[in-house]
Amino acid sequence: MMEKIHSDIVRETCLKYVHSSGVRVFMHPMDGYSTVTAQFTAKFGSTDNAFSVNGGEITHIPDGTAHYLEHKLFESDEVDAFKLFARTGAYCNAGTSFDYTQYYFSCTSCFRENLEILLDFVQAPYFTPENVEKERGIIGQEITMYRDSPNWRVFTNLLEGLYSVNPVRNDIAGTVESIAQITEKTLYDCYNAYYNPANMFLCIAGCFDPDEVIEVCEEKLKKREPLNVQPAPFDEPYAVNKRCMELTMPVAKPIFEIGFKRPFVSGQAQIDEYIYFNILFDMLFGSVSDFFERLRGDGLVNDQFSDGVFSGRGFCIPFARGESPDPDKVLEEVRNELRKFKAEPPPRGDFDRIKRATYGSFVRYYGNPDSVANTLTEAALCGASPFAMINTAAGAEYEKMLEYLNGLDEENVCISIVKGD
Amino acid sequence: MYTDFDDASRSELAAAAYVLAESCKKFPTYSALSKQLAYLYDATLTSYIDYAWSSGRTVSLSSNFLDNSYALGGENLEAEICDLLCECLLEPNADNGAFDESSFNIARAELIDDIDSVINDKSRYAAKQSSKTIYAGEPWETPPVGTHELAEKVTPKAAYNAYGKLLENARISILCSGASDFAEAEKVFTERLAGLERGKVCMPRFIPSKLKAEPAVVEDAIPMEQAILMMYFKSPKVYDRYAVFLMSMILGGMATSRFFTNIREKQSLCYYCSSSPNRAAHGLCVNSGVDPRNIERTKQAVLEELRDIQENGVTDEELQNAKLNMLNIYSATKDNPSAVVNHYYRQIADEKTLTIEETCEKIKAVTAGQIRDAAREFKLDTVYTLRAPGDGEEDAE
């Protein structure tokens, strides 16, 4: 049975359906579009590096396993998934994040056939010692490619600086050493635990018939014994692991990322945290702020300076980042600005302007199937309503924003810096 | 706005482009302009300078904004944004024939930062460094924004002069895409641009890049872990646009391409190996991220794939898959206003403008024979490698 979920704000309706296997399906038909995007997602990311099944012993897996599994799932003992999609012209790919792995396609024709291919290959792992070994060199190259990116390194170093235990501090792809330990058994163990239908969801947006999706799901989704997969608990201290992380590699000007450590929340509270800190940081540090104008005029930051919130299952980090000849001075200015506004709250008019801008940016997500599907997936990942983001942005309240401002500990912060030689 | 290439004014025009998106008389600081954009529901206003075909540059001033129907207060966003674009273009923050010094100094500093920051992205750095050899003696030899040294010399007056010439001589195209019929936009632009004094208007031309008598081999080194191999091929005489697009897809433009299947998946030589055509220069660039020990083997494997198409052509399945892939890309364009704008922007220099549907028909009509013939025109021009100093001198066993 399909449940209709409507948003008066964007005048859109999305459909939710739970397949008997446990897979949750979110559909957002969009009139007047020719594309359809489908994302099949498992709640299995790089942070899931230790788990128990049905209350059993904790299994530890090498860092980078979720990403390795994603690479290998396209293979089959017959025709690999890329070749099958090539025959329909669909664009297909996959991605692994800290807290999920996603397989997706977008197409303008042959939707049913493409959906069948997607559901088939994700449910049919084919791991052998040979094909697992073959991938090691390719993934090793991917790891080294990211190691050459100062923007990636400044970000991953920030996570390492913020967290002592939380596995988000480890690189998504792992290390050359950690992936050397991955075998076909590791992949099957993780697949069997995390690619359980109850741990997966399918999000589709664009030009398609929802009834056809249900037909394909009924035909293709396999039922499996539900498993109780629990990540191993960890005790992350309140305080940051390190206050400063520094690295030297070729960059024109030092780049930095400042992150504030926050206790983790989930569900609607996670959405609130994400929206309110986005509004707050845009207001205090964004391109409209006096802070930005002053620091830019002084040459302390340039047009690369930005702010935002990095959030997922188990982490929420309001951040500011950019390039500066003196990153430590920028950190000092950021903390001073937070203290200043805690003592003397920002004008309500500033809040209204940024709230309006935030609303505008979320409305734009509804302008193409890819971003609508992403929005569905993000909401499903944190267990919130499909329209939770835009509803929260449109209904944001000044007083609640002040609560987030006053609740932010400006001392519990880490700065990650990459400097040139 | 298309304007002819002029080496002396490279960074001057780039600095002017930065200033135009920074402020205007009505909103004289970046902060004031940003506040207005935030008020307009997070509309964007950006400027961009790039090479255009082989003969010139384009300066683009663009905005992305909500459809009027989503404005909570019933505002006419389309008219307001188009008017703001015109303000920035026609009423910049300038006096006495020079940009406002304060705004200009910030813009120039950020232009220099942008030029210098190419080192932060190894692929961008490799592209910039390899261009010096690929396009030696041609406009594309140097980035469209110029160099650090050129940018440092730009004055508020020189940038303003470059801006004045742009308004006088540029071929100006206005491209709009979205849910609107853009009647409001047409009205605003017609009124605001009516008084613009115009001189001789520049016309884009295609001038293919010259093929070297012998391929140039360039090796470059900076501290890094992976190596980048770039191979540039040219086809100066003949260039069958749609056949080359499909050939590039088959070689390294899709998930079942020959480079992906044979070089990455079968031989595990690299993480990525892709090809992309350059229609204006009649070029084809192959770009790969490789283990330094595998550079020579990857190079030979790339040459072998091209040679095979030159000698034996492509299979029916490859042709069919590439067509389906491209048709999917073009059909999907219609769902993305920015992509629709880009589709028409790329045709500004063409005698006839093709709709997306007409472009799809051209793709469908390409034969395997055309692809083989197109491939035979391509010759290796430049091989560029970027890797760590002293890294991977020996090829892997």
Interface residues (C-beta under 8 A of the other chain):
Chain A: V10 Y33 S34 T35 F82 K83 F85 A86 R87 T88 G89 A90 Y91 C92 N93 S106 C107 T108 S109 K134 E135 G137 I138 G140 Q141 E142 T144 M145 R147 D148 S149 P150 N151 G206 M249 P250 V251 A252 K253 I255 G286 S287 V288 S289 D290 F292 E293 R296 G297 G299 N302 D303 Q304 E323 R353 I354 R356 A357 T358 Y359 G360 S361 V363 R364 G367 N368 P369 D421
Chain B: T29 Y30 S31 S34 K35 L37 A38 Y39 L40 Y41 D42 A43 N64 F65 L66 Y70 L72 S102 I106 A109 E110 D113 D116 S117 V118 I119 N120 D121 K122 I222 P223 M224 E225 Q226 M254 A255 T256 F260 R264 E265 S268 C270 Y271 Y272 G289 V290 D291 Q320 N321 K323 L324 N325 L327 N328 I329 S331 A332 K334 D335 N336 P337
